Amino acid sequence: MKDWSRPEAWASIREDVANSTTLPPEAYTDPDYHAQERAAIFGKGWCGVAMADEVPLGRVLVREIAGTSIIITRNDQGELRAYFNSCSHRGTELVEQDGEIGTVLRCPYHRWAFDLEGRLIATPLFEKDLVENFELDDFGLRSVCVGEFVNVVWVSLNSDVPDLTSWFGDLEERLAGYALERYAVRKTATYTVEADWKLLTENFQEYYHLAWVHPELAKVSRVDDHYRFQGPGRYCGQTTTPVSAGENGEWTTLLNATGLSASDAESGRHIALFPNVMLTVLPNHTCTFLLEPLGVGRSREHISWSTPHDPSPLDLDRLVNFWALVNDQDIEICQKAQRGIDRGRFRGGRLSPRYEAPLHRFYNMLADRFEGLDRCPDGDSN
C-alpha cells in the first residue's frame, strides 16, 4: 500500500504549474488512497456539511464525516454546537436523522438527557449515588469544532485545526461587500454522481472546458472575461467581469443585493473553498455546492440557491432551471472523466498554466493536508 503522507508521493505536483503533472489516477480510483484521503482531508481539516439555514434553533442535523457520525444544533443563544453522535452511558446513537429536538437531546436507550451545551442533566433510575466516582460533569457529550462561513456550516474532527478565518485567509474580507448573511436559501437539490468528488471541484475551478461543455453558460460568462481571484487562503477562485444577462434573461429580473461595490455589481465570483464547497456569487444570487464523498468514484452533490431578496416563483424557476442545465452538463463530463481514468488506463497528464493553475493550487493543498502541513497558500497577482 502506498503511503500518501510521504512527500515523495506528491513530488510531481510540487513543481511549478508549467512543470507539474495532474493528480495520479489512484487519487480517483484506488481504495487505499480513498481511505487515506478520508482520514487526512475530511478527518483532520474543516469540511462543509450543511447550509446554515438548515439548522435553525430547535433543530438537529446528523452528518457523517470520515466515517464519524456528528450531530449539529444550536444552543439557546442560537450559537452552533456539534457533538459526536454517541451517548456517554453505553455509546448508543443519540439521533438517527435530521429533525426537531426542542431543548434536550435524549438517548433513546436509557433516556439519559443532555442540554444543548452537551451537559448531562438527567440519568433516570441510574441511582448515581450508588456508583463511585461518578459526576455528571464528567459524562457530557464530546464536542466537535463547528463554525459558519459563507452561510455554510463547517465541522472539523480535529480540535487543533486552524480557525475558519485563518483557514480561508483573506476570503472573508473579499466577500464582505455582499453581506451574504442577509441571503436566504430559496431552493435545494441533491444529485448522486458516479465520479470522485475531486473531479467535481476541479471542473468548477477551471474554465478551459467552458466553450465546449457549456455553450449556454459561455454566453453569460465568457472565457475572455475570466481571471483568477486567488488571495492568501485555502480557496481557488476566478472572476467573470462583466457578467452578462445571457440571451434569455436567466437572472435579470432578480433584485441585486444592496450596497454592492462597482466591481461586485458587475462580476461573478466562482470560488472553490477547500476542500468540498463550491460557491458562485453574482450580484443578485448565490449557488452553493456541498460535495460529499460516498466511496471510490462516487459522490453526492447538495446544491442550494440563495438570494438577498424574495424572488417570484417564475424568477426562481428560471434561475434554478438554468443552473440545473449547467450542472447536468458538468455531471455528464465528470462522469466521463471518471470512466476514462478508471477504465482507459490513464497514466496522468499535464496542466494548462493559462486555464488550470487553480487545479495546481488545489493539488498542493491536498498534498499539504496529507503531509500534515498547516500552511495557508499565498495569493497570486494574475
Steps between C-alpha positions, in 0.01 A plus 500: 500500500636841401549747785352828378629690804856482367627805304626287211141397425431860399830591335355527148240760601737704718667646191376834366188473289692497172683186612237339720298191419137431576409287797583134437210271404511327841363821653168428327488120485702335777330383824820540701539858383134568577539373858808714559330804345196458722723511807736776386257739329162440661624368832752774583388822330181700462227377268165648404204289613182711474356840426452714809130535416461124549564524873275762663453506876326184617617279215776238483693369200682168470804488272773244435857623465786260432286214627408689818142593590454860618195686628469874441259736673484844661499599866240728657692804373494372142870406497603192305596190697620159376553172685596143429178303452549264793347488848757513781322220684554200269567663165156484342431715194313804629340629180420296191393774258441873466207632699361714779642457851375784719746574779623150593693220330375173646647154448240255362644209701500598869373857470813676618450867413739774388440871464597690185843578647562125519474481879353186655191613691300182572569129559160338570505210750880490487537542879822691448560524876577128496766540229841601625687796347211597273444868422252630245755753375736219399249336268382775270503467122835528325504821299617545141636819343226679308462841337324696228658655191327622177170370644645148519537294818855369527613219730842364594574184695843644580505719811833651387374618162561871417191716550284565194624855451859376487400205281354725231739793540386817324183350352270633775621852427473457124136388525397741775329741260236243409377468861423134435349464847193680359445235233243223553484157337208490255544159335710184541583190297709188553676288238687171525798507264702205373825693528752583769426820691833649390399486134196716581698771675781487242242549225359800690844655544598519134334664202701319232193284426249785499443558129457132412312362801288808583392685184217671692718606794777619268266774375453627857845432636735540206841335505677825408339677798643257760797563725631345819373612840749339737633668810672341800259235627384145444288569195528507122316781330416662171293800399299590192483874430266608360242230551222543245134405505507240227247462222208395720540738795563212740541732797447858382164521678652418839581798721865569572625502856520851643824685562715314247825651382533580130713188451265266689200642313636394162690181584446132561725337763560126471681366805595145601541500877733223610422226511138436400295818450447686174345846502381718213412856604325737260356844580154357570544135602735227610525134409670281761617141445590268787690189388466178698733208416305173497781262406750434226378676185167604651374816667193701589444865413272722709405827326337805658383816324487811718394859437510823700138579403198271477455415128178419321438130428549563128832679550625231737405222258679675216813536712500142629424350160796680345746383766351149494574485127859611561537252786365212291767580241768501771382170646500334158857608420631415849352150476672460163825614661456244778437220249797602290736509797364173637465294182725671246835427668565870554854559629482869595518817294610863499335831589438813294671791684247740346182316594582237763721676752224475766520121473872515575420708807234248606735205454757668721242563772414130487868411529544734796219330692635153426846606616362670811602852393270776632603774261279752329565534124627832375293716270596579144497811287336349190 
